[in-house]
Amino acid sequence: MKIKVGIVGMPNVGKSTFLNLMTQKYVAQEGEWPFTTINPNRGIVLYDKEEFLTVFKKFGSKSIKYPELEFIDVAGLVKDAYKGKGLGNEFLSHLKEADILIEIVRTFEKENVPHQEGNIDPERDHKIIEEELLMSDIKICERNQKKDKILEKIKEKILKKEKLDDDQIQIAKSYGLFALKEKIIIENGKRNLDWVDFSFSFKEDFNHELKIKIIEKILDKLNLTFFITANENETRINLIEKNSNFKEAAKIVHSDFEKKTIKVQVIELKDFLRGEEKIKIFNKNDKIIPESIYKFIF
């Protein structure tokens, strides 16, 4: 399972810097002028938690397979982009495939890094981004509602901020509407805004621990957890929905496992790391135990 994460925000807020930090590579060009990013930048971010490496070493595995998240960085949005201002908002189509959005808002002050609106105002910027994402959804609904009549009702509900029913949700997801996507907001600066999920200076404060916290926030928003399979050949960390059963977990490891699995041996990761290998046995239809090491019994 590869999670796709879209990065949005106004120009010069640090979106490309954030992508480079998360991937630990120079994936995206960084600049002190608007619209440095024109074509979307993509980079792979590994969920390389230190505890996973400990499991790898204890099992003496030859290799370790971390979960991968694909981050997608697009050009900065400006006010009235949906009307064609700046680069417009057509590049938002690259984020329709994203499972979740990360919005970057800026609070850092730097004279040689101009702000599109002339001054630093994260609340205003957030409202602009929200409006642009909303109008992108509206335009998609209007463009397609002749062939898909239900989009007219979806558009009305989105504008009124009303909840969609199950059928409408499935249709909205098929069009990649942003109204259905989870979002995390990150402040690039140190005002510590009380309405964002993370506040830190991208240039000064980023570290591996913070990277893992951001990834785990993404997984939590998407209702995902992990389980581990490990032997002398490979330690593998697998992502799975929290409400899954062991049969579904077996299928993630290998399609044959779903049919062959009878029971599952489970050691909770916290116990394993303390040297307390308390093995529990579960049937394949039982609910999974998150953050644990599994051994499937055929």
N, C-alpha and C positions, 0 to 999 in steps of 0.2 A: 504494500500500500504506500503510494507516494502522495503526500499532501502538497497541494499547490497554494501558495500564499501570495496575494497581490499586495503591492506597496503603493499607497496613494498619498497625495499631499500637494501643497502648492509648490511652485519653483523655489529652489534655494532653501529648502528646509532640512536637507540632509538625507534624502531617500537613497541616493546612490552610495553615499558614505555608509549608510546603514546596511545596504546589501553587501558591500565589500567587507564590512566587519563581521556580519553573520556567516558569510561563506569563507572568511579568512583568506580571501583571494582578491586580486584586483580585477573584478568582473565588470564594473561600471565606471565610466569616466566621471570624475568629480570636477566641478568647476565653480567659479564665483560669479556666474552669470546665468540668467534664466535659460531654461530649455536646453541644458547640457545633454539631457537624455531625450532623444527623438525616437529612435527605434527601441523597443523594449529590451531590457537586459535581463537575462535569466541566470540564476546560479543555484547550485545544490548546497544545502545546509545539512550537516550530519547531526543527528541526535546522539552525540558522543559523550554521554554521561560517564564520569569516572568510575562509578560503581559497575558499569558494564565491563570496563577493562579489568576490574578486579575479578569478575566471574571468568573472563577469558583466561586470565593468568592461573587461576585456581584449577580450572579444568585442563590446562595445558593445551588449549586449542591451537590449531595451525593458523586460523584466520578468524576475524571478527567482522560481522555484517551489521552495520548500524542502520537504523531507519533514515531515509532521505526525505527532505522537504525541498520542494522547488520554489524558490522565491522569484517573483516577476516584478520588475521595476519599470514603470512607464513614465512618460513626460509629466511634468507638473501641471496641475489644473489651475486655471485662473478664473476669476469671477466672470460669468457669462460665457464660459467655454462652450456650453451647449448651443450658444448662438453663433459660434464660430470665432470667438475672440481667442487670441493667443494661437495655440496650435489646434484649437477646437477640442472636442472630446472623443473623436473617433478612435483614438488609441486605447480608450477604455475597453474596447472590444477584446483586447488581449487579456483583460482581467475577468472576462465572463467565465473562464474555465477555473478560476480560483475558488478554493473551498472556503477561504477566509480572507479578510482584508486587514492589513496593518496600515493605519493612518498615522502619518508623522506630522506633528505640529511643532512649530519653532518658537522658542523663547530666548535663544541666545542672541546677543547683540554683537554685530561685527560690521564696521563701516564699509569694508571692501566686499561684503556679501549683501547686496541690495535685496530688499523685500519688494515683491511685486506690488503690494499695496502702499508702500512708502513708509510703513512703520510696523513694529512688532505687536500683534494682537491675536493671540492664539484662539480666543473664543470666536472672533470674526472669521478667522481662517477655517475653523472647524465648521462653521455654518455654511461657508462657501462650498466646502467639499461635500457636505451633506446635500446641499442644493444641487450640485452638479451630478452626484450619483443618482439622486431622485429623478432629475430631468432626463438622464440617460435612460432610466427605466421607462419613463413615460414615452419617450421617443420610440423605444423598441416596441412598446405596446401599440402605439398608434400606427407604426409601420407594418405591423403584422396582424392587426385585429380584424381585417377583412377576411383573411383566411382562417383565423382562429378567434371566433367571436368571444370566447371566454376572457380574452385579454382586455376587453373593454371593461368588464366587471373588475378584473384584477387592477387595472389602472385606477378606477374609482376608489377601490379599497386602499391602494398604496397612497393616494393623495390624501385620504382621510385618516391614514395611519390605522386602519382597521385590520383585524386578523383575517388571514386567508383560510379557507377551508382546505381539507386534505387534497381534493382534486385540483384546486387552484394552486396550491403549493407545488404540486408536481409539474404543472404547466409552467409556473413561474421559474422553477429550477431548470426546466428544459431550455429556457431562453436566457439563463444565467443572470436573472435580475438581481441587482445589488441589495434590494430590500430583504432578500432571503438569506443574505450572507452574514455570518458572524463578523465582528470587528474588534480589533484591539487598537487602542490609541496610545502612542508613545510620544512623549515630549522630549525634544532635543534641546536640552537646557536644564537649568536648576531652579526654576520657580516652584517646582513641586505642585503642579496644578492638582486640585482634588478630584477632577473628573477624568483623569487619564489613568492608564494601567501601569505605565512605567515613566519615570522621570530621571534622565541622566544626560550628561554631556557626551555626545558620540565621540568627540575627539579626545576626551580626557578620562572617562569613567568606564568604558566598555571592557569587559573581561569574559572569560569562559563561563564563569558561574552565572553571569547575567544572561549570556546567550542561552544557557540551559533553562533558566527561569522563563525566558520569552517563549522558547519551544514548548515548555510544559504548560504555559498559559494557552498557547495555540491548541494543544491536545485537549486540554480541559474544555475549552470553548466548543470543540468538535466532538465532545463526549468520547474521547479516545483514551486508552491506556496501553500498557505494553505487557508482554510476557516474553520469557527468554527460553530458548532451547540451546543446550550446550553439550558438547562431547569433545573427544580428542581432536576431531577434525575442524569443527566450526562452533563458535558462539554466535548466535543470531538473536537480535532483538526484533520482535514483531509487534506492530501496532494493531490494535483491535478495538472494536466498540465495547464500552463498559458493560453493556447489558447482554453480551454474547454468552454462548455456552461453550463447553470444551470441544464439542463436535465442530463448531465453527472455527475454533482455534486450530484444530487439527488440519482443517482444509487450508488454512493460511500457510502452514508449514509445507504441506504437499497434498495435492488433490487425492492421492491414494489413501492418505491418513484418515480422511473423513469416513470412509467405509470400513477401514480395518480397525480403527481405534475401539477398544473395549473400555479401558479405564485410563486414568491419568494420574501419575505421581506428581505431587506439587510440593515445592519448598519455597516458602515466602522469602523474597530477596533480603529483607531486613534480618531474618533469622540466619540465612546463609552467610551474610557478611559478618555476623557475630560469631560464626562457627557453630551455630546451633541448627543442624540440618534436620529439622522436624518434618518428616515426610508424611503428607496427607494423601489419601486415595479418594478419587472422585470418579463418578460415572460420566460418560461422554455427554449426557444431556444436562448435567448440572451446570449451574452458572459459574463462569470463570472466577478465579481468584486473581485480582490485578497485581501487577508488579511482583511476579513470582517466576520461578524456574519450573518448566514443565518437562516431564518425560512421558511420552505416549506409549501405552502398553497395548499390544495387538493380540 
